[in-house]
C-alpha cells in the first residue's frame, strides 16, 4: 500500500470544529441583528451537542475497538484525535462565554435583561417565590442519593440541579431533574423586558427544594451521551428493531459533562465515577443550557421591534418558472424546471404530487425519503395516491440520525394507507433524493423525475439552500426506473447511463471528470473544476484534486463544513481555493461543475464527498442538460465565488480568514433572495397581463357577437 501524503490534508474533527467556530463568529458579528446573533449562539450549541454525540462517541468506540487505527487525512490515532478535540472545545467554550456575556450587555442597552440572582430586587424575589411554589415545585422530583436511592440515569441533554447537602454534619448529594416541558423563562413584572431562565430559578430556590438540609453548594449540570448505535445488528422486523435501538441509545456512555460554573470538588468527585468520565471530558460554561428562551423573548417583543432585532421576515417566493394559476403537471411535461430553496417555494413539487395523486393517468409514484417535516404534506399526498389506487413505493430510511422516530411513525402511516414500504440495505443508508412519477395514457407511458440536493422537508426548505430538478428527460427517467427496480431487487450495483449513483459509479465518475480536466491542463488547455458541498473527506477525491492542481487546473471549492484538503500547499494544492459561506441560510446544495463554456458538464445531487457518502450510502447526482437551468446554476456559482460578506477562505495554515471587504459588497444569499423576489414579481405581472389580454379579447368577441346579432 502506498504511503499517504499528509502534507495537504487535515483532520476532519479539527475541520468540523473550525466550521462551528465560524458559526460562533456570526454571533459576534455586529452587522447581524441582535436576536439572530443569539440564534447563531444556539445553533453553535446544538451543533456541538450533536458533534459530541456522533463524532466524539465514535472516537470513544474506535479507541476501544481499533486504538492503533490511523486517520487517512491526519495520521492521528483515535486517542490523539479525541485529545485534540477536547482541547479545542475548551478554547471555544471560553470564546462562547465571552460572546454570550457581550450579547447580554447589548440586550441590557436595549432594555432586555436576562437576570441572575444578583440582579433581582426584593419584589422580584417575592414574585418568583410565588411562581416557584405554585408552578414549579409541585412538578419536581428531587432525590437525595444514598444506598437506598442509588445514582439515577441522567438523560442526554437534560438539565439537572446538583447540590451538596449537609445535615447533622453529614454530607450527602442531591439531584433535581428540570422537566423539559417547563417554560424556559419567567418574565418579571414591570415595564421593561426582564426575565429569568427557569434553570436559574431551580438553583435560586434550591434551599426550598431541600428544606430539611443545609445547602452547601449548587450547580447546574448536563451530560451528553454517545449516539453511536449500529442498526444493522438487527435480525428481526426492521421497524421494531429500530425502536429498540432508539431506547438503547438513551443509555449509551457519557462523553461530556457540563456545569454552569466551577463545581464543588466533593460533588465533582462524586459525579465522576458514577458517570464514568475523566477530567478532560468536563466543561465549565456560563451560557444557558436551554436556548428556547430566544423564541419567548421574540414573542414578547412588539412586531415593530422584532424587525429591528431579527432578519426581515420573508416567505419563499413563487418560482418564475411556473404559472401558479395553471396545473403544474403540463408545465413540467413541457420543459425542465428548477426550484432554488429557500428563495423559492417548494409548492410546485408538492402540487405535482397532489395532482399526480388525483390523476387517473398516474400509474405509480416512487420516492426515497430521508428526513421529513413534523407535519408533512408530502405524506398526505402519497397516502392519498395509494388510497386512489396508485402504486406508491416509499423507500423510507429509518436510520436518518435523530429523525428515526419521525420516520418510523410516518412509515406506519404510509403503510396503513396502502403504500409499499421498503427500508434500504444492510450497511448502506439511502440518502438519495429522487421521485419518479409514471403516467399512462392509452398505450403511451410517460415519466416525470425529480432529483434534489436536499430532503423532502417543507420546514428546512425555508432555511436550507437547496436545488430541486424536475425533468422528463428520457435518459434520466429510464435511469430512475432502473434505480427503483434495483432498490426493490436489493441490487446496489446496477448500471446507469446518465445518473451518477453511489456506491456504484458516483465516485469513479466524478474522478473521471477531474481527470479529464487534468488532461486538458496537461495538454496546454484551461482546466476548471467547481465543487460546492457540505463536506470533503474522501481521500481518493482529495488526492485526485491535488493531482489536478499540480497539472494547473483551476479548482474552486465552496465547502460549508468539514474540509480535509488544505489549499495553497506548494507543488501540491497551489491552484485550489476553498471558501466557506456561513450566513442567514444553511448552505446545503451540492453542485459539481467541470470545464468551461460549451465543454462544461454540471451535476447536482444528494452526495457530499465523504467516504460514507461515496462508498457506504445510496446517493444520486443528476446531469444538468437544459441550458437555461445551467445558466441559473452558474449564476449561483458566480455569486458564491463573489461573496465577500459571508465568505471566508481556508488558508494553508488551516485557518479561515474573512475576506477583506473592499469595493462592492456581495452577500450571495441576500442577492439570490432579492432576485427571487424580483423574478416572482415579473412573472406575476406577465401572468396578469396575459390574463387581462385574454379577458379583453373575450370581451371584444362578446361585443362583436352582440353587434353582429343586432345587424342580422
PyMOL commands that set and color helices and strands:
alter all, ss='L'
color gray80, all
select helices_A, chain A and resi 12-26+34-65+78-109+117-119+122-139+198-204+206-209+231-233+238-249+265-275+279-281+293-300+303-309+328-334+347-358+377-387+404-417+460-462+474-488+506-522+539-551+597-599+611-616+627-642+668-711
alter helices_A, ss='H'
color red, helices_A
select strands_A, chain A and resi 112-114+142-145+159-167+170-177+185-187+193-197+214-225+254-259+282-284+337-341+362-369+391-396+420-422+429-430+434-441+444-452+464-471+500-502+528-533+554-559+576-581+586-587+590-594+601-605+617-623+647-650+656-658
alter strands_A, ss='S'
color yellow, strands_A
deselect
rebuild
show_as cartoon
